[in-house]
């Protein structure tokens, strides 16, 4: 009987551990370059018509937007031009700061600014652009409400750390 109880607890433990593991999503699903998202429990994703994917917190106060951008128009232009073009639909006309950064060891640039959402709420923006080829970039845009709690900030940081970039043949 004791063995049965121990075996039952072992199986139950394996089931619970499996349920607690983060869901892993590849975006886009095909192609050499993709984001691998280890989804934070409770967070959801939504693919849009612009070849991007939103990674949304349950309370919608933070968001990651991931995209692989192929655009010959920006092939030989400064990366700032691409950042401004991406930000234009959100009325981002300038960035207050720019710095070197990376995703999965691949170097790029981060651009910091602000925007207002449809409700007029000011959001902090960090746009990361990683060059992958002459006219190909990976972009990760982080949108956060101001005055987040420490728990919201920790969950958002976990979501950001859960994104990696896979590229190559």
MIRO-490118 format. One record per residue (C-alpha): x, y, z; residue in three letters. Coordinates in nm, 2 decimals, always signed. Each point is the difference from the previous one (the first is absolute). Example, Ala and Ser with C-alpha at 12.3 -4.5 7.8 and 13.67 -1.06 7.14 Angstrom:
{X = +1.23 Y = -0.45 Z = +0.78 resn = ALA}
{X = +0.14 Y = +0.34 Z = -0.07 resn = SER}
! end
This chain:
{X = +0.00 Y = +0.00 Z = +0.00 resn = UNK}
{X = +0.28 Y = +0.24 Z = +0.09 resn = UNK}
{X = +0.16 Y = -0.05 Z = -0.34 resn = UNK}
{X = -0.33 Y = +0.09 Z = -0.17 resn = UNK}
{X = -0.03 Y = +0.32 Z = +0.20 resn = UNK}
{X = +0.37 Y = +0.09 Z = -0.08 resn = UNK}
{X = -0.06 Y = -0.08 Z = -0.37 resn = UNK}
{X = -0.32 Y = +0.21 Z = +0.00 resn = UNK}
{X = +0.18 Y = +0.30 Z = +0.15 resn = UNK}
{X = +0.28 Y = -0.04 Z = -0.26 resn = UNK}
{X = -0.25 Y = +0.00 Z = -0.29 resn = UNK}
{X = -0.19 Y = +0.29 Z = +0.15 resn = UNK}
{X = +0.33 Y = +0.19 Z = +0.04 resn = UNK}
{X = +0.09 Y = -0.06 Z = -0.36 resn = UNK}
{X = -0.34 Y = +0.12 Z = -0.12 resn = UNK}
{X = +0.02 Y = +0.32 Z = +0.21 resn = UNK}
{X = +0.36 Y = +0.07 Z = -0.11 resn = UNK}
{X = -0.11 Y = -0.05 Z = -0.37 resn = UNK}
{X = -0.29 Y = +0.24 Z = +0.05 resn = UNK}
{X = +0.22 Y = +0.26 Z = +0.16 resn = UNK}
{X = +0.25 Y = +0.01 Z = -0.29 resn = UNK}
{X = -0.03 Y = +0.30 Z = -0.23 resn = UNK}
{X = -0.15 Y = -0.04 Z = -0.34 resn = UNK}
{X = +0.26 Y = +0.05 Z = -0.28 resn = UNK}
{X = -0.10 Y = +0.17 Z = -0.32 resn = UNK}
{X = +0.21 Y = +0.05 Z = -0.31 resn = UNK}
{X = -0.08 Y = +0.32 Z = -0.20 resn = UNK}
{X = -0.01 Y = -0.01 Z = -0.29 resn = UNK}
{X = -0.07 Y = -0.37 Z = -0.02 resn = UNK}
{X = +0.21 Y = -0.05 Z = -0.31 resn = UNK}
{X = +0.32 Y = +0.16 Z = -0.13 resn = UNK}
{X = +0.36 Y = +0.03 Z = +0.10 resn = UNK}
{X = -0.05 Y = +0.30 Z = +0.24 resn = UNK}
{X = -0.25 Y = -0.02 Z = +0.28 resn = UNK}
{X = -0.07 Y = +0.09 Z = +0.36 resn = UNK}
{X = -0.04 Y = -0.27 Z = +0.25 resn = UNK}
{X = -0.24 Y = +0.11 Z = +0.27 resn = UNK}
{X = -0.01 Y = -0.18 Z = +0.34 resn = UNK}
{X = -0.35 Y = +0.13 Z = +0.09 resn = UNK}
{X = -0.04 Y = +0.11 Z = +0.36 resn = UNK}
{X = -0.30 Y = -0.18 Z = +0.16 resn = UNK}
{X = -0.31 Y = +0.21 Z = -0.04 resn = UNK}
{X = +0.14 Y = +0.20 Z = -0.29 resn = UNK}
{X = -0.15 Y = -0.04 Z = -0.35 resn = UNK}
{X = +0.11 Y = +0.06 Z = -0.35 resn = UNK}
{X = -0.18 Y = +0.15 Z = -0.30 resn = UNK}
{X = +0.14 Y = +0.00 Z = -0.36 resn = UNK}
{X = -0.10 Y = +0.30 Z = -0.21 resn = UNK}
{X = -0.03 Y = +0.08 Z = -0.36 resn = UNK}
{X = +0.33 Y = +0.19 Z = +0.00 resn = UNK}
{X = +0.22 Y = -0.32 Z = +0.04 resn = UNK}
{X = +0.03 Y = +0.07 Z = +0.37 resn = UNK}
{X = -0.09 Y = -0.17 Z = +0.32 resn = UNK}
{X = -0.12 Y = +0.17 Z = +0.32 resn = UNK}
{X = +0.10 Y = -0.16 Z = +0.33 resn = UNK}
{X = -0.26 Y = +0.14 Z = +0.26 resn = UNK}
{X = +0.00 Y = +0.00 Z = +0.37 resn = UNK}
{X = -0.33 Y = -0.10 Z = +0.17 resn = UNK}
{X = -0.07 Y = +0.36 Z = +0.11 resn = UNK}
{X = +0.10 Y = +0.14 Z = -0.34 resn = UNK}
{X = +0.23 Y = +0.26 Z = +0.17 resn = UNK}
{X = +0.31 Y = -0.14 Z = -0.17 resn = UNK}
{X = +0.05 Y = -0.14 Z = -0.35 resn = UNK}
{X = +0.28 Y = -0.14 Z = -0.22 resn = UNK}
{X = -0.03 Y = +0.04 Z = -0.37 resn = UNK}
{X = +0.22 Y = -0.22 Z = -0.21 resn = UNK}
{X = +0.06 Y = +0.01 Z = -0.37 resn = UNK}
{X = +0.24 Y = -0.10 Z = -0.28 resn = UNK}
{X = +0.02 Y = +0.29 Z = -0.24 resn = UNK}
{X = +0.11 Y = -0.03 Z = -0.36 resn = UNK}
{X = +0.01 Y = +0.34 Z = -0.17 resn = UNK}
{X = +0.23 Y = +0.08 Z = -0.29 resn = UNK}
{X = -0.08 Y = +0.37 Z = +0.05 resn = UNK}
{X = +0.22 Y = +0.01 Z = +0.31 resn = UNK}
{X = +0.28 Y = -0.22 Z = -0.13 resn = UNK}
{X = +0.28 Y = +0.27 Z = +0.00 resn = UNK}
{X = -0.16 Y = +0.25 Z = +0.24 resn = UNK}
{X = +0.08 Y = +0.06 Z = +0.37 resn = UNK}
{X = -0.18 Y = -0.22 Z = +0.24 resn = UNK}
{X = -0.16 Y = +0.31 Z = +0.16 resn = UNK}
{X = -0.19 Y = +0.05 Z = -0.33 resn = UNK}
{X = -0.15 Y = -0.34 Z = +0.04 resn = UNK}
{X = -0.08 Y = +0.06 Z = +0.37 resn = UNK}
{X = -0.18 Y = +0.32 Z = -0.09 resn = UNK}
{X = -0.19 Y = -0.17 Z = -0.28 resn = UNK}
{X = -0.12 Y = -0.27 Z = +0.24 resn = UNK}
{X = -0.10 Y = +0.26 Z = +0.26 resn = UNK}
{X = -0.18 Y = +0.23 Z = -0.24 resn = UNK}
{X = -0.34 Y = -0.17 Z = +0.01 resn = UNK}
{X = +0.01 Y = +0.04 Z = +0.38 resn = UNK}
{X = +0.09 Y = +0.37 Z = -0.03 resn = UNK}
{X = +0.36 Y = -0.06 Z = +0.12 resn = UNK}
{X = +0.19 Y = +0.27 Z = -0.17 resn = UNK}
{X = +0.32 Y = -0.01 Z = +0.20 resn = UNK}
{X = +0.19 Y = -0.21 Z = +0.26 resn = UNK}
{X = +0.14 Y = +0.14 Z = +0.32 resn = UNK}
{X = +0.29 Y = -0.25 Z = +0.01 resn = UNK}
{X = +0.17 Y = -0.26 Z = -0.21 resn = UNK}
{X = +0.25 Y = -0.27 Z = +0.12 resn = UNK}
{X = +0.16 Y = -0.32 Z = -0.11 resn = UNK}
{X = -0.18 Y = -0.32 Z = +0.11 resn = UNK}
{X = -0.04 Y = -0.36 Z = -0.11 resn = UNK}
{X = -0.25 Y = -0.29 Z = -0.01 resn = UNK}
{X = +0.15 Y = -0.35 Z = +0.03 resn = UNK}
{X = +0.35 Y = +0.15 Z = -0.05 resn = UNK}
{X = -0.10 Y = +0.16 Z = -0.33 resn = UNK}
{X = +0.10 Y = +0.37 Z = +0.01 resn = UNK}
{X = -0.24 Y = +0.28 Z = -0.08 resn = UNK}
{X = -0.13 Y = +0.33 Z = +0.13 resn = UNK}
{X = -0.27 Y = +0.10 Z = +0.25 resn = UNK}
{X = -0.20 Y = +0.32 Z = -0.04 resn = UNK}
{X = -0.20 Y = +0.15 Z = +0.29 resn = UNK}
{X = -0.30 Y = +0.23 Z = -0.02 resn = UNK}
{X = -0.37 Y = +0.04 Z = +0.09 resn = UNK}
{X = -0.33 Y = -0.03 Z = -0.17 resn = UNK}
{X = -0.37 Y = +0.03 Z = +0.08 resn = UNK}
{X = -0.23 Y = -0.29 Z = -0.05 resn = UNK}
{X = -0.36 Y = +0.03 Z = -0.14 resn = UNK}
{X = -0.13 Y = +0.08 Z = +0.35 resn = UNK}
{X = +0.26 Y = +0.29 Z = +0.04 resn = UNK}
{X = +0.21 Y = -0.19 Z = +0.25 resn = UNK}
{X = +0.38 Y = +0.08 Z = -0.02 resn = UNK}
{X = +0.21 Y = -0.31 Z = -0.06 resn = UNK}
{X = +0.37 Y = -0.04 Z = +0.03 resn = UNK}
{X = +0.15 Y = -0.15 Z = -0.31 resn = UNK}
{X = +0.32 Y = -0.19 Z = -0.05 resn = UNK}
{X = +0.06 Y = -0.11 Z = -0.36 resn = UNK}
{X = +0.28 Y = -0.25 Z = -0.06 resn = UNK}
{X = +0.11 Y = -0.05 Z = -0.36 resn = UNK}
{X = +0.24 Y = -0.28 Z = -0.09 resn = UNK}
{X = +0.15 Y = -0.01 Z = -0.35 resn = UNK}
{X = -0.03 Y = -0.35 Z = -0.15 resn = UNK}
{X = +0.10 Y = +0.08 Z = -0.36 resn = UNK}
{X = +0.04 Y = +0.29 Z = -0.25 resn = UNK}
{X = -0.38 Y = +0.07 Z = +0.01 resn = UNK}
{X = -0.11 Y = -0.23 Z = +0.28 resn = UNK}
{X = -0.05 Y = +0.09 Z = +0.37 resn = UNK}
{X = -0.15 Y = -0.16 Z = +0.31 resn = UNK}
{X = -0.20 Y = +0.25 Z = +0.21 resn = UNK}
{X = -0.11 Y = -0.02 Z = +0.36 resn = UNK}
{X = -0.21 Y = +0.29 Z = +0.12 resn = UNK}
{X = -0.07 Y = +0.02 Z = +0.37 resn = UNK}
{X = -0.30 Y = +0.20 Z = +0.11 resn = UNK}
{X = -0.06 Y = +0.07 Z = +0.37 resn = UNK}
{X = -0.25 Y = +0.21 Z = +0.19 resn = UNK}
{X = +0.15 Y = +0.24 Z = +0.25 resn = UNK}
{X = +0.00 Y = -0.07 Z = +0.37 resn = UNK}
{X = +0.01 Y = -0.38 Z = -0.02 resn = UNK}
{X = +0.00 Y = -0.20 Z = +0.33 resn = UNK}
{X = +0.31 Y = -0.20 Z = +0.08 resn = UNK}
{X = -0.20 Y = -0.32 Z = -0.08 resn = UNK}
{X = -0.10 Y = +0.13 Z = -0.34 resn = UNK}
{X = +0.36 Y = +0.11 Z = -0.07 resn = UNK}
{X = +0.14 Y = -0.34 Z = +0.10 resn = UNK}
{X = -0.25 Y = -0.18 Z = -0.22 resn = UNK}
{X = +0.08 Y = +0.23 Z = -0.30 resn = UNK}
{X = +0.38 Y = -0.06 Z = +0.06 resn = UNK}
{X = -0.07 Y = -0.37 Z = +0.00 resn = UNK}
{X = -0.19 Y = +0.03 Z = -0.33 resn = UNK}
{X = +0.29 Y = +0.19 Z = -0.16 resn = UNK}
{X = +0.25 Y = -0.25 Z = +0.12 resn = UNK}
{X = -0.22 Y = -0.27 Z = -0.14 resn = UNK}
{X = +0.06 Y = +0.12 Z = -0.36 resn = UNK}
{X = +0.29 Y = -0.12 Z = -0.20 resn = UNK}
{X = +0.10 Y = +0.04 Z = -0.36 resn = UNK}
{X = +0.08 Y = -0.29 Z = -0.23 resn = UNK}
{X = +0.16 Y = +0.07 Z = -0.33 resn = UNK}
{X = +0.19 Y = -0.17 Z = -0.27 resn = UNK}
{X = -0.05 Y = -0.28 Z = -0.25 resn = UNK}
! end
